Amino acid sequence: MTKQPATETAIPTVKLLINGEWVESAATEYRQVVNPATQQVLARVPLATRAEVDAAVGAAQRAFASWRHTPIGARLRIMLKYQALIREHSKRIAAILTAEQGKTLSDAEGDIFRGLEVVEHAASIGTLQQGGFAENVAAAVDTYTLQQPIGVCAGITPFNFPAMIPLWMFPMAIVCGNTFVLKPSEQDPLSTMELVALALEAGVPPGVLNVVHGAKDVVDALCTHPDVKAVSFVGSTAVGTHVYNLAGSHGKRVQSMMGAKNHAVVLPDAHKEQTLNALVGAAFGAAGQRCMATSVAVLVGAARDWLPDLIAKARTLKVGAGAEPGTDVGPVVSVAAKQRILGLIEAGVQEGATLALDGRDVSVPGYPDGNFIGPTVFTDVTTGMSIYTQEIFGPVLVVIGVDTLDEAIALVNRNPFGNGTGVFTQSGAAARKFQSEIDVGQVGINIPIPVPVPYFSFTGSRGSKLGDLGPYGKQVVQFYTQTKTVTARWFDDETVNQGVNTTIALR
């Protein structure tokens, strides 16, 4: 964190968005947006003041009065225009995303596309937000339900998906008739702000979408603000637990998607080449900075013999700057993140694991200051080691061998996290047993990263999720609306007077 006067102009300052206006913050503290491949400072991010948070929430509260009554057709047409604008500008935004976050250009485009899919689904709000109706529940009595917006909602997003995760949040919230205050990651907000600008261009009215930047103080201000009705969070377990407890204690709806330790169980009958490709891609893609990354490979029985081939395939990946052609593994997001990952690798060595592939000393020509760590593989790992119990969030794969599928299922179920898991097999019976007995929210069968498409909801569980309803899909419509039930009877002149009814029964 740096303290600089508001008049500092050496590097651009990211603005706030309040009531449809781009606002220069009155903050006195800033964070720097740094290219993780070069350490070039790209921008500075203000840590917004409490007054600015209040102004953003106030703008959202005022806009809600009219936006909630905007016809569904008008809302969905904004989403239709918005998805077209995202498609038009995706490559430009991907280049910005790569510069600030580090992931490869192709992965950055994928980041945007997975968010774009949610915007496309938001355009289906005409059917997603329908209530129910039952005629003649009693004599001339009808009952129906309305799915109504709840008010001002807030979203707190992480550094690892600066396009996808914001697009999981605010499009679905506002298309349901709510207004929104977004707090992007202070580490890489530039691509997020480009997407916000496109939302305004698509026709989102002033005050319906607002943006404030900051760290814990801003998060806490949103979680405790009396006019914020719901808070959506994606990020680390520690912060997610804090957000859930704080916002929940202030009477808000909360969905908090947090850390993970995702296992991929490999049976010996699996298709070897496809499985190895899947494991390597899911473990080391995005430099392992995915909450759905495969961080533990569980090799069952004879599949343990595949270990040399797995390591050999990992060695072929090219480490480099995300913007360079042919790069498979870009830098991790910050110097601090690199040091943390290196510390966990060293802990694994000290605790007795075998470092079968060491990515600590990788060198990238032309980028001497980049936060690079190469693909790293540990074997001979026990479940008490730090590299197993902690989420490394880097390009590190832990390999454990077991004898049977039952042992593998028991191993996965003992882990406190429940974000995602996968099984690789050509046996339908084994796959069905796995999906039935595994206690994890999202299961892949020959799929390493089972993030569902937007027609379904993201359903992490146990230590990876707090709150009943997940992001996007059908569940998020429930999260961003409240059900109102109406029971109605209409009389005509010929209605027979049945007298006073002092019971609870309808008649």
C-alpha positions as CSV (number, residue, x, y, z in Angstrom):
1,M,0.0,0.0,0.0
2,T,1.2,3.5,-0.7
3,K,0.2,6.9,0.5
4,Q,0.1,9.5,-2.2
5,P,-1.6,12.9,-2.6
6,A,-4.7,12.9,-4.8
7,T,-2.9,15.2,-7.2
8,E,-0.4,12.5,-8.2
9,T,-0.5,12.1,-12.0
10,A,2.6,9.9,-12.7
11,I,0.4,6.9,-13.4
12,P,-3.4,6.7,-14.1
13,T,-5.8,6.4,-11.2
14,V,-8.7,4.0,-11.5
15,K,-12.0,5.9,-10.9
16,L,-15.1,5.0,-9.0
17,L,-18.5,4.8,-10.6
18,I,-21.3,6.5,-8.6
19,N,-24.7,7.3,-10.0
20,G,-23.5,6.9,-13.6
21,E,-20.6,9.2,-13.2
22,W,-16.8,8.4,-13.2
23,V,-15.6,9.9,-10.0
24,E,-12.0,10.7,-8.9
25,S,-11.8,9.3,-5.4
26,A,-10.9,11.6,-2.4
27,A,-8.8,8.7,-1.0
28,T,-5.4,9.2,0.5
29,E,-4.3,5.6,0.3
30,Y,-3.8,3.6,-2.9
31,R,-2.8,0.2,-4.2
32,Q,-0.8,-0.3,-7.3
33,V,-1.8,-2.5,-10.2
34,V,1.4,-4.2,-11.3
35,N,2.1,-6.3,-14.4
36,P,3.2,-9.6,-12.8
37,A,5.5,-10.5,-15.7
38,T,7.5,-7.2,-15.7
39,Q,6.6,-5.3,-12.4
40,Q,5.5,-2.3,-14.5
41,V,3.0,-0.2,-12.5
42,L,-0.1,0.0,-14.7
43,A,-2.3,2.1,-12.5
44,R,-3.1,3.0,-8.9
45,V,-6.3,2.0,-7.2
46,P,-7.9,4.3,-4.5
47,L,-9.1,2.8,-1.3
48,A,-12.4,4.6,-1.3
49,T,-13.6,6.5,1.7
50,R,-16.6,5.6,3.8
51,A,-18.4,8.6,2.4
52,E,-17.9,7.3,-1.1
53,V,-19.2,3.9,-0.2
54,D,-22.3,5.6,1.3
55,A,-22.7,7.6,-1.9
56,A,-22.5,4.5,-4.1
57,V,-25.1,2.7,-1.9
58,G,-27.2,5.8,-1.8
59,A,-27.2,6.1,-5.6
60,A,-28.2,2.4,-5.9
61,Q,-31.0,2.8,-3.3
62,R,-32.5,5.8,-5.2
63,A,-32.2,4.0,-8.6
64,F,-33.9,0.9,-7.2
65,A,-37.2,2.9,-6.8
66,S,-37.6,3.1,-10.6
67,W,-35.4,0.3,-11.8
68,R,-37.5,-2.4,-10.0
69,H,-40.5,-1.4,-12.1
70,T,-38.6,-1.4,-15.4
71,P,-40.3,-4.0,-17.6
72,I,-38.6,-7.4,-17.9
73,G,-38.3,-6.9,-21.7
74,A,-36.4,-3.7,-21.3
75,R,-34.0,-5.3,-18.8
76,L,-33.3,-8.3,-20.9
77,R,-32.7,-6.2,-24.0
78,I,-30.0,-4.4,-22.2
79,M,-28.4,-7.8,-21.5
80,L,-28.7,-8.7,-25.2
81,K,-26.9,-5.5,-26.2
82,Y,-24.3,-6.1,-23.4
83,Q,-23.4,-9.5,-24.6
84,A,-22.9,-8.2,-28.1
85,L,-20.6,-5.5,-26.8
86,I,-18.5,-8.0,-24.7
87,R,-18.1,-10.1,-27.8
88,E,-17.0,-7.1,-29.8
89,H,-14.4,-6.0,-27.3
90,S,-13.3,-9.3,-25.8
91,K,-9.8,-9.4,-27.4
92,R,-9.0,-5.9,-26.3
93,I,-10.1,-6.6,-22.7
94,A,-8.3,-9.9,-22.7
95,A,-5.0,-8.0,-23.4
96,I,-5.7,-5.7,-20.5
97,L,-6.5,-8.7,-18.3
98,T,-3.3,-10.5,-19.2
99,A,-1.2,-7.4,-18.5
100,E,-2.7,-6.9,-15.0
101,Q,-3.3,-10.5,-13.9
102,G,-0.7,-12.5,-15.8
103,K,-2.7,-15.4,-17.3
104,T,-2.2,-16.2,-21.0
105,L,-4.1,-14.4,-23.6
106,S,-6.1,-17.5,-24.5
107,D,-6.9,-18.1,-20.8
108,A,-7.9,-14.4,-20.5
109,E,-10.3,-14.8,-23.4
110,G,-11.7,-17.9,-21.7
111,D,-12.1,-15.9,-18.5
112,I,-14.2,-13.4,-20.4
113,F,-16.2,-16.0,-22.3
114,R,-17.3,-17.9,-19.2
115,G,-18.6,-14.6,-17.9
116,L,-20.2,-13.8,-21.2
117,E,-22.2,-17.1,-21.0
118,V,-23.8,-15.8,-17.8
119,V,-24.8,-12.5,-19.5
120,E,-26.4,-14.5,-22.3
121,H,-28.3,-16.5,-19.7
122,A,-29.4,-13.3,-18.0
123,A,-31.2,-12.4,-21.2
124,S,-33.5,-15.4,-20.4
125,I,-34.9,-13.6,-17.3
126,G,-38.4,-13.6,-18.8
127,T,-38.6,-17.3,-18.0
128,L,-36.2,-17.4,-15.1
129,Q,-38.1,-14.9,-12.9
130,Q,-41.6,-16.4,-13.5
131,G,-43.7,-17.1,-10.5
132,G,-46.4,-19.8,-10.1
133,F,-50.2,-19.8,-10.3
134,A,-52.9,-22.1,-9.0
135,E,-56.6,-21.5,-9.8
136,N,-59.4,-22.4,-7.4
137,V,-57.4,-23.4,-4.4
138,A,-60.8,-22.8,-2.7
139,A,-64.1,-21.6,-4.0
140,A,-63.3,-18.7,-6.4
141,V,-59.9,-18.3,-4.7
142,D,-56.6,-18.2,-6.7
143,T,-53.0,-18.2,-5.3
144,Y,-50.0,-17.0,-7.2
145,T,-46.4,-16.1,-6.4
146,L,-44.2,-13.2,-7.5
147,Q,-40.4,-13.2,-7.7
148,Q,-39.6,-9.6,-6.8
149,P,-36.2,-7.9,-6.5
150,I,-34.8,-7.3,-3.0
151,G,-33.0,-4.0,-3.4
152,V,-29.4,-2.9,-3.3
153,C,-26.9,-5.9,-3.7
154,A,-23.1,-5.9,-3.3
155,G,-20.4,-8.0,-4.8
156,I,-16.8,-8.6,-3.8
157,T,-14.6,-10.3,-6.4
158,P,-11.2,-11.9,-6.4
159,F,-8.0,-11.3,-8.4
160,N,-7.9,-14.6,-10.3
161,F,-11.0,-14.1,-12.5
162,P,-11.4,-10.3,-12.9
163,A,-13.8,-10.7,-15.8
164,M,-15.7,-13.9,-15.1
165,I,-16.6,-13.4,-11.5
166,P,-17.9,-9.9,-11.8
167,L,-20.0,-11.1,-14.7
168,W,-21.3,-13.9,-12.5
169,M,-22.7,-11.2,-10.1
170,F,-24.0,-7.9,-11.4
171,P,-25.7,-8.9,-14.6
172,M,-27.9,-11.5,-12.9
173,A,-28.6,-9.1,-9.9
174,I,-29.6,-6.1,-12.1
175,V,-31.6,-8.1,-14.6
176,C,-33.7,-9.4,-11.7
177,G,-34.6,-5.7,-11.0
178,N,-32.0,-5.0,-8.2
179,T,-29.3,-2.4,-8.1
180,F,-25.7,-3.2,-7.4
181,V,-22.4,-2.0,-5.9
182,L,-19.4,-3.8,-7.0
183,K,-16.0,-3.9,-5.3
184,P,-13.5,-5.5,-7.7
185,S,-10.1,-6.9,-6.6
186,E,-7.8,-4.0,-5.9
187,Q,-5.0,-6.1,-7.5
188,D,-6.4,-6.1,-11.1
189,P,-9.5,-4.0,-11.6
190,L,-8.7,-2.6,-15.0
191,S,-10.4,-5.3,-17.1
192,T,-13.4,-5.3,-14.7
193,M,-13.8,-1.6,-15.2
194,E,-13.8,-2.1,-19.0
195,L,-16.7,-4.5,-18.6
196,V,-18.5,-2.0,-16.3
197,A,-18.1,0.7,-19.0
198,L,-19.6,-1.6,-21.6
199,A,-22.6,-2.2,-19.3
200,L,-23.2,1.5,-19.2
201,E,-22.9,1.7,-23.0
202,A,-25.4,-1.2,-23.2
203,G,-28.0,1.0,-21.4
204,V,-27.7,0.3,-17.7
205,P,-29.1,3.5,-16.1
206,P,-27.3,5.7,-13.7
207,G,-27.2,4.3,-10.2
208,V,-28.2,0.8,-11.1
209,L,-24.5,-0.3,-11.3
210,N,-21.9,1.4,-9.1
211,V,-18.2,0.6,-8.3
212,V,-16.1,1.3,-5.3
213,H,-12.5,0.2,-4.8
214,G,-10.8,-0.7,-1.6
215,A,-9.7,-3.4,0.9
216,K,-11.1,-4.6,4.2
217,D,-12.6,-1.2,5.3
218,V,-14.7,-1.0,2.1
219,V,-15.7,-4.7,2.3
220,D,-16.8,-4.2,5.9
221,A,-18.7,-1.0,5.0
222,L,-20.7,-2.9,2.3
223,C,-21.3,-5.8,4.7
224,T,-22.7,-3.6,7.4
225,H,-24.5,-0.9,5.4
226,P,-28.2,-0.9,6.3
227,D,-29.4,-0.4,2.8
228,V,-27.4,-3.4,1.3
229,K,-29.7,-6.4,1.3
230,A,-27.5,-9.1,-0.1
231,V,-23.7,-9.7,-0.4
232,S,-22.0,-12.0,-2.9
233,F,-18.4,-13.0,-2.3
234,V,-15.8,-15.1,-4.1
235,G,-12.3,-15.4,-2.7
236,S,-10.2,-16.8,0.1
237,T,-11.6,-18.9,2.9
238,A,-10.5,-16.4,5.6
239,V,-12.0,-13.4,4.0
240,G,-15.1,-15.3,2.9
241,T,-15.8,-16.5,6.4
242,H,-15.4,-13.0,7.7
243,V,-17.8,-11.6,5.0
244,Y,-20.4,-14.3,5.7
245,N,-20.3,-13.8,9.5
246,L,-20.3,-10.0,9.3
247,A,-22.9,-9.5,6.6
248,G,-25.1,-12.3,8.1
249,S,-25.0,-10.7,11.5
250,H,-26.3,-7.6,9.9
251,G,-29.3,-9.3,8.5
252,K,-28.2,-9.7,4.9
253,R,-28.4,-12.6,2.5
254,V,-24.9,-13.9,1.8
255,Q,-23.3,-16.3,-0.6
256,S,-19.7,-16.9,0.0
257,M,-17.6,-19.0,-2.3
258,M,-14.2,-19.7,-0.8
259,G,-11.1,-21.9,-0.9
260,A,-10.7,-25.5,-2.2
261,K,-8.5,-28.5,-2.4
262,N,-9.7,-30.3,-5.5
263,H,-8.9,-34.0,-6.1
264,A,-8.8,-35.8,-9.3
265,V,-9.2,-39.6,-8.9
266,V,-7.6,-41.6,-11.7
267,L,-8.5,-45.3,-12.1
268,P,-6.2,-47.6,-14.1
269,D,-8.9,-48.2,-16.8
270,A,-9.0,-44.4,-17.7
271,H,-7.9,-43.3,-21.2
272,K,-4.3,-42.5,-20.3
273,E,-3.4,-39.8,-22.8
274,Q,-6.6,-37.8,-22.3
275,T,-6.3,-38.2,-18.5
276,L,-2.7,-37.0,-18.4
277,N,-3.5,-34.0,-20.6
278,A,-6.5,-33.1,-18.4
279,L,-4.5,-33.4,-15.2
280,V,-1.6,-31.2,-16.4
281,G,-3.9,-28.6,-17.9
282,A,-6.1,-28.4,-14.8
283,A,-3.2,-28.3,-12.3
284,F,-0.9,-25.8,-14.0
285,G,-3.2,-23.7,-16.2
286,A,-3.6,-20.1,-14.9
287,A,-0.5,-20.9,-12.8
288,G,-2.8,-22.9,-10.6
289,Q,-4.6,-19.7,-9.5
290,R,-8.1,-21.2,-9.8
291,C,-10.4,-22.2,-7.0
292,M,-11.4,-25.2,-9.2
293,A,-7.8,-26.1,-10.1
294,T,-6.8,-29.8,-9.7
295,S,-4.3,-29.6,-6.9
296,V,-4.3,-33.3,-5.8
297,A,-4.1,-36.3,-8.1
298,V,-5.1,-39.5,-6.5
299,L,-3.7,-42.4,-8.5
300,V,-5.5,-45.7,-7.9
301,G,-3.8,-49.0,-8.2
302,A,-1.9,-49.5,-11.4
303,A,-2.5,-45.8,-12.3
304,R,0.4,-45.1,-10.0
305,D,2.7,-46.3,-12.8
306,W,1.6,-43.3,-14.9
307,L,3.6,-40.9,-12.6
308,P,6.7,-40.7,-14.8
309,D,4.5,-39.8,-17.8
310,L,2.6,-37.2,-15.8
311,I,5.9,-35.5,-14.8
312,A,7.2,-35.7,-18.3
313,K,4.1,-34.0,-19.7
314,A,4.3,-31.3,-17.1
315,R,7.9,-30.6,-18.1
316,T,6.8,-29.8,-21.7
317,L,4.8,-26.7,-20.5
318,K,6.3,-23.4,-21.5
319,V,6.5,-20.8,-18.7
320,G,6.5,-17.2,-19.8
321,A,4.7,-13.9,-19.9
322,G,1.0,-14.3,-20.7
323,A,1.2,-12.1,-23.7
324,E,4.0,-14.2,-25.4
325,P,2.9,-16.7,-28.0
326,G,3.1,-20.3,-26.9
327,T,3.0,-19.6,-23.2
328,D,1.3,-22.3,-21.1
329,V,2.0,-21.0,-17.6
330,G,2.1,-17.3,-16.9
331,P,3.3,-15.6,-13.7
332,V,1.5,-15.7,-10.4
333,V,-0.2,-12.4,-9.6
334,S,2.2,-10.8,-7.2
335,V,5.6,-11.0,-5.5
336,A,3.8,-11.8,-2.2
337,A,1.9,-14.6,-3.9
338,K,5.2,-16.0,-5.3
339,Q,6.9,-15.9,-1.9
340,R,3.9,-17.7,-0.2
341,I,3.9,-20.5,-2.8
342,L,7.7,-20.9,-2.5
343,G,7.3,-21.1,1.2
344,L,4.8,-23.9,0.9
345,I,7.0,-25.8,-1.6
346,E,9.9,-25.5,0.9
347,A,7.6,-26.7,3.7
348,G,6.7,-29.8,1.6
349,V,10.4,-30.6,1.2
350,Q,11.0,-30.1,4.9
351,E,8.0,-32.3,5.9
352,G,9.3,-35.2,3.9
353,A,7.5,-35.2,0.5
354,T,9.5,-36.0,-2.6
355,L,9.9,-33.0,-4.9
356,A,9.6,-34.9,-8.2
357,L,9.5,-31.8,-10.4
358,D,10.9,-28.5,-9.0
359,G,9.7,-25.3,-10.7
360,R,11.3,-22.9,-8.3
361,D,14.3,-21.9,-10.4
362,V,12.5,-21.3,-13.7
363,S,14.1,-18.6,-15.8
364,V,12.1,-16.7,-18.5
365,P,14.3,-14.8,-21.0
366,G,13.5,-11.2,-21.3
367,Y,11.5,-11.2,-18.0
368,P,14.0,-11.3,-15.2
369,D,11.6,-9.7,-12.7
370,G,8.5,-11.8,-13.4
371,N,6.7,-13.7,-10.7
372,F,7.3,-17.1,-12.4
373,I,7.1,-20.5,-10.9
374,G,7.2,-23.5,-13.1
375,P,5.1,-26.7,-12.8
376,T,5.9,-28.4,-9.6
377,V,5.0,-32.0,-8.6
378,F,5.2,-33.6,-5.1
379,T,4.9,-37.3,-4.5
380,D,5.1,-39.4,-1.3
381,V,2.6,-37.0,0.3
382,T,0.7,-37.6,3.4
383,T,-2.6,-35.9,4.4
384,G,-1.0,-34.1,7.3
385,M,1.5,-32.2,5.3
386,S,1.1,-28.5,4.7
387,I,1.1,-28.9,0.9
388,Y,-2.0,-31.1,1.3
389,T,-3.9,-29.3,4.1
390,Q,-3.4,-25.8,2.6
391,E,-4.6,-24.3,-0.6
392,I,-1.4,-23.5,-2.4
393,F,-3.0,-21.5,-5.3
394,G,0.0,-21.9,-7.5
395,P,1.3,-24.4,-10.1
396,V,1.8,-27.2,-7.6
397,L,0.4,-30.7,-8.0
398,V,0.3,-33.1,-5.1
399,V,0.2,-36.8,-6.0
400,I,-1.1,-39.5,-3.6
401,G,-1.4,-43.2,-4.4
402,V,-4.1,-45.5,-3.0
403,D,-5.1,-49.1,-3.8
404,T,-8.9,-48.9,-4.4
405,L,-11.7,-46.6,-5.5
406,D,-13.2,-46.9,-2.0
407,E,-10.0,-45.6,-0.5
408,A,-9.9,-42.7,-2.9
409,I,-13.5,-41.7,-2.1
410,A,-12.8,-41.8,1.6
411,L,-9.7,-39.7,1.1
412,V,-11.6,-37.0,-0.8
413,N,-14.5,-37.0,1.7
414,R,-12.1,-36.5,4.7
415,N,-10.8,-33.3,3.2
416,P,-12.7,-30.3,4.6
417,F,-13.1,-28.6,1.3
418,G,-15.9,-29.4,-1.2
419,N,-15.6,-27.2,-4.2
420,G,-14.9,-29.7,-7.0
421,T,-13.6,-33.2,-7.8
422,G,-13.3,-35.5,-10.7
423,V,-12.9,-39.2,-11.6
424,F,-11.2,-40.5,-14.7
425,T,-12.4,-43.9,-15.8
426,Q,-14.1,-45.8,-18.7
427,S,-16.3,-47.7,-16.3
428,G,-19.8,-46.4,-16.0
429,A,-20.3,-48.4,-12.8
430,A,-17.2,-46.8,-11.1
431,A,-18.3,-43.3,-12.2
432,R,-21.8,-43.8,-10.9
433,K,-20.4,-45.1,-7.6
434,F,-18.1,-42.1,-7.4
435,Q,-20.8,-39.5,-8.1
436,S,-23.1,-41.1,-5.6
437,E,-20.8,-41.4,-2.7
438,I,-18.5,-38.4,-3.1
439,D,-19.4,-35.5,-0.7
440,V,-18.3,-32.6,-3.0
441,G,-20.5,-30.0,-4.6
442,Q,-19.3,-30.3,-8.2
443,V,-18.3,-33.6,-9.8
444,G,-16.5,-34.2,-13.1
445,I,-16.5,-37.5,-14.9
446,N,-13.5,-37.4,-17.2
447,I,-13.7,-33.6,-16.8
448,P,-11.0,-32.0,-14.6
449,I,-12.6,-28.6,-13.9
450,P,-16.4,-29.3,-13.6
451,V,-17.5,-25.6,-13.5
452,P,-21.1,-25.9,-14.7
453,V,-22.6,-23.9,-17.6
454,P,-24.9,-21.0,-16.6
455,Y,-28.1,-23.0,-17.0
456,F,-27.0,-24.7,-13.8
457,S,-25.6,-23.1,-10.7
458,F,-22.1,-23.2,-9.2
459,T,-22.6,-25.6,-6.3
460,G,-19.5,-25.9,-4.2
461,S,-20.1,-27.3,-0.7
462,R,-18.8,-27.9,2.8
463,G,-15.7,-25.8,3.6
464,S,-15.7,-24.2,0.2
465,K,-19.1,-22.5,0.5
466,L,-21.1,-20.6,3.0
467,G,-24.8,-19.8,2.2
468,D,-27.4,-22.0,0.6
469,L,-27.5,-20.6,-2.9
470,G,-24.7,-20.5,-5.4
471,P,-23.7,-18.0,-8.1
472,Y,-25.6,-17.8,-11.5
473,G,-28.1,-20.3,-12.9
474,K,-31.5,-21.0,-11.2
475,Q,-30.2,-20.6,-7.7
476,V,-29.0,-17.1,-8.1
477,V,-32.4,-15.9,-9.3
478,Q,-33.7,-17.2,-5.9
479,F,-30.8,-15.4,-4.2
480,Y,-31.6,-12.0,-5.9
481,T,-35.4,-12.2,-5.5
482,Q,-37.9,-12.7,-2.7
483,T,-41.1,-14.7,-3.1
484,K,-44.3,-12.9,-2.5
485,T,-47.4,-15.1,-2.3
486,V,-50.8,-13.6,-3.2
487,T,-54.1,-15.3,-2.4
488,A,-57.1,-13.5,-4.1
489,R,-60.9,-13.8,-4.3
490,W,-63.0,-11.6,-6.5
491,F,-66.7,-11.2,-5.8
492,D,-69.5,-10.6,-8.3
493,D,-73.0,-9.4,-7.6
494,E,-74.4,-12.9,-7.5
495,T,-71.9,-14.2,-4.9
496,V,-73.8,-16.1,-2.2
497,N,-73.1,-14.6,1.3
498,Q,-71.8,-17.4,3.4
499,G,-71.7,-15.3,6.5
500,V,-68.8,-14.6,8.9
501,N,-66.0,-17.2,8.7
502,T,-64.1,-17.3,12.0
503,T,-61.9,-20.3,11.1
504,I,-58.6,-20.5,9.2
505,A,-60.2,-22.6,6.4
506,L,-60.9,-21.0,3.1
507,R,-64.5,-21.5,1.9
